[in-house]
Amino acid sequence: MTEVRRREDSYRAHGLKVKVLDAAALARSEPNLRGGLAGGLRVPDDAVVYPPRAARFLVESAVAAGAPLRTRLGVTVGSIGGDGSATLADGTRLSAGRGEARGPLCGMGLCFECRVSINGQPHCRSCLTLCEPGMEVRTDA
């Protein structure tokens, strides 16, 4: 909790509202965290950007302004579904997951929901791996 107290002092010195949470208060505030944490620091005015929503907003704004949307392979994306799927101009539908349509997740290697096997190596994070010709990707990692 020494680091929590240090950050509390620093944030307050910069005019931010903060509240130190003990173990019980942290568990009530964030019930999905693992047990056994000593506590935490709540910063009420802090905000987190959810990358998939931000990406969707940027894509939709660009398309609305007339920009063509293309995949890395140069294929035009015809539409983006409300479920996060994409339909290419040739009618091919792209989605992630186990048959259900899913949009991108964190997109930066933090959530591990994008794990695939690449060239026989299991548990690779696809969002951090550049595609290469001949690459074998399996979603059953």
N, C-alpha and C positions, 0 to 999 in steps of 0.2 A: 504494500500500500504506500510505500515511500514514493514511488513514481507517481501514483495517483495524487498524492498531496503536492508533489512538485508541480504537476500539471495544473492542479487546482489553483495554486498560487500564480502561475504564469497566466492562465486564462483570466483570472480575476484582475490581474495587473493590466490586461489588455481590454478590460471592460466587459468581458463575457460573463453571463450567468452560468454558474456550475453548481452541481450538488454531488457530494461524495455519497456513494451508496455502499452500505456494508453488505455482507454476503447474502443476508435474508432479503434486503431491499433489492439487490441486483437480481436475485432469483425471481422475485415477484415482478420486477420490471421487464426482464428478458427471460421468460420461462424456457426458451429453447436452447439456452446456453448450457454447456456441460456443468455438472455439479462440482462443488469443491472450490469455486473461485472465491477469493478473499473479499472482493468488492469491485467497485468500478466508479467511473466518473460520468455523470449525466450532464450533457450540455444541451439544454432545451432548444436553443436557437440554431443548433447544428443541423445540417441537411445532407442527405445522401442522394446522389443521382443514380438511378437504376439504369445501367447501361443499355439493356434492350429497349426500354422506353425512349431513352434519349436518341438511340440510333434510329428507331422507327420514326420519331418526330423529324429528325434531320432528313431521312430518306423521303418521307411524305412531303416535306417542305420543298425539297429540291425538285421532286417530280411535279409538284403543283406549279413550280416556277418554270417548268418546261425542260428540265434536265432529263436526259434518257438514263434509265437505270439499267446497268449491265452487270453480269457476273464477271468474275476474273477471267473467265474463258471468252468473254466478249459476247455472250449470249444475252439478248435483251430480256429483262424481267417484265412480263406482261402485267402482273398484279401481285400485290401482297395481301393475303387473306387476313381477316380479323383474328384468326387462330395462330398467326405467325408463320404460316406456310407461304411459299412463293410459287407462282405459276409462270413459267418461262413462255416466251413468245411462241415456241413450238408446241405448247400445251403440256410440257413436262411439269409435274407438280413436285416441288421439293419441300420436305419437312424433316424435322429431326425427331429422334426418339424411337420408340418401339411400335411403329405403325401409326401412332397418333401424331397429329400436327403439333409442332412446338416451334416457337421462335428461338432466337439465340438466348443463351443464359447470361452468365456474367461477361463472357467475351474477353476475359483477361487472365484466365488461368487460376482463378480463385475457388470456384465452386466444384470443380472436378465432375460436373454433370456431362461434359463433352468427351469423356474417355472413350477411346476406340483402340483397336489393335492396328498398328501400322507396320507393314512388312513383317508380321509375326510377333512384333513387340507389343505386349498388352499394356493397357492403362496409360496410353499416350493422350495428352490433352490436345484435342484436335484444334482448339481455338488458338493454340500457340505454335502449330505446325504448318509450314508452307507446303502446299501441294506440289508434287513433282511428277513428271511423266512416268508412268509405270508403277506408281505407288499403289500398294494393295491396302485398302482400308476396310476394316470390318467393324461393325457396330456392336458386336457381342463381346466386348472387352471385359 
